[in-house]
Amino acid sequence: MRARTVALSILSSVAVLAIGWELGTQVQPPGAAPLATSAPSTASGPDASSPASPGAIAPSPAGVSGTFTGASVATRFGNVQVKVTVTNGAITDVTALHLTDRDPRSRSISNRAAPVLRREVLAAQSADVQGVSGATYTSDGYLSSLQSALDRAGL
Amino acid sequence: MVIRTMANPRIAPRTLPDGVYRSRRIQTRRRLRVTDTLVALCWTSVSLAVALWLSYGGVGQVTDLASAITAAGIVAGLMGTDLVLLMLVLAARIPAVDRAVGQNVAIAFHRRLGKPALYLLLGHGVLLTIGYALADGSTVVAETVALFNGPDMALAYAGLGLLVTVVVSSLVAVRRRYSYETWHLIHLLSYVAVLVAVPHQLSASGMLAEGTWQGVYWIGLYVLAFGSIALFRFVLPVVRSVRHDIRVAGIERIAPGVVSLHLRGKHLDRLNVAGGQYAIWRFWTPTTWWHAHPISFSAMPTDTSARITVRELGSGSASISQVRPGTRVWLEGPYGVFTHAYRAAPQMAVVAAGIGITPIRALLEHSVLQPGEATVLLRASDPGESYLWPELAALPSMAGNRLYAMIGARPPGLATWMSAADLARGVTIMSVFPDLLNSDLFVCGPQSWTDLVVRDARQAGLPSEQIHVERFDW
């Protein structure tokens, strides 16, 4: 091949790769954008001290107790939905109602990640925790669903 | 023995009008730029595949060894798929590509991409399996089994297996043992291999995701590859063949083992055949309909007639020489860059051997040559191989131009294109063509012989733009 052809090819390839790299270092991690939050499903369990209507003013966080179900978050690998148990304003349990189950691999990833996420959430007492490496979609769905449950609880 | 015919060779060649030579240089430079652009586009396409993955945060996913290996596997898969789709584009016989570089160069590039593409895709499978195994804490074997359980992944493995079959069957050592048609049938499996891998690309990766630039790129590349093949290898040839309604008008045996097929048709001038081009012919008889042959036009077609000349080298070409008048003929093309439109120099040097004279006779018929512009050397191992020579000598373009004949076997054991007698007399390519460095060299003949002529020309310092070779070996 001619020298000029080689030079042109290398130049153009390097330029394209450089632009891609630059764009990649600015972009958000893939979990944030593609998730679509579907309509919230009915809350299960007694809602003892908070009113059922959506726009109600949340009561003081210290006194909240009950179980609150988060929205079902759709991901590429299946829906994720969690339920949070709150006792006197503190998160005491997080239960996964539905995890990514599109294929065996997704199931195994979620099953590995869910306990880790639960532990972190209980320690941090909020949804502001790091996702599990290698389980980006599960983590984002889990934490989104958890946050919507916490919103419902007024926490 | 060197026979001089035609006019006194000591007449000084009349120089070309400046305009002709200048436009040739401009056209040559433009064509080289187009070639450069096409090659650069191919490499940029592979980089783009990786760059798009990078731009969607690919590197951000690399946090430890397992994810690094997984990322490497993904990149290998993206590059391999890109190369495979490019190979389909190169094999689609796109007329613009043929006009720029010629089908032979396109197919040679296609062949060179085969092994790298396969290695990248095998690497894709291996690296991803290892990466997943490390991430899940399981063994490679268990991971492979787990991967097989998804329906899309089983198909992906099947596609990879088909691709391995296709590449192995195309290795020279293997291909030699089977007929062309058998090899071609196996090669068609590559379409299946590509299509069968698409489901796992949809489900397990984001490369075809709607609404992303990455998706746009890959969908566009798939459409380009399969669309080109559908259009240029199926639709266009069928439409053209039906429109021109070509049939065999007569068969003329011009030498032992050599026949000229006279064809008749309609509006053949609209094919825009240039002298030196070829087409891929299919003869509709029960024994010949399933193989297609590249055969050069041995004369310029008129509105209603055309001629091709075939040497019976194998069972395929032998059965062609036995078709009956009235047989329907389909063609694909015309293709080829072995024409006067691709000239880059003021003078012309022509070397033809045996059946290689066919495109050259058409080329010289189509060229408008000044006296002294061209020197033609016709080569044959014995006098029985001198078919079409008198016809060529009688062409109007040959008036005032030199025509040499070189008849005789090559010296045994020596790698030379010349006859033993002439080699002994000290004939060299420069003594036959003193003006070689100022000429376009057109060579056509058996593969290895042609390579030797080109070798001599390159050693004499002739640049590639001035060397034109027609090959029949693909």
Interface residues (C-beta under 8 A of the other chain):
Chain A: M1 R2 R4 T5 L8 S9 I10 S12 S13 V14 V16 L17 I19 G20 W21 L23 G24 T25 V27 Q28 P29 P30 R76 R102 D103 P104 R105 S108 I109 R112 S133 G134 T136
Chain B: L32 T35 D36 T37 V39 A40 C42 W43 T44 V46 S47 L48 V50 A51 L52 W53 L54 S55 Y56 G57 G58 V59 G60 Q61 T63 D64 A66 S67 Y132 A135 D136 A146 L147 N149 G150 S203 G206
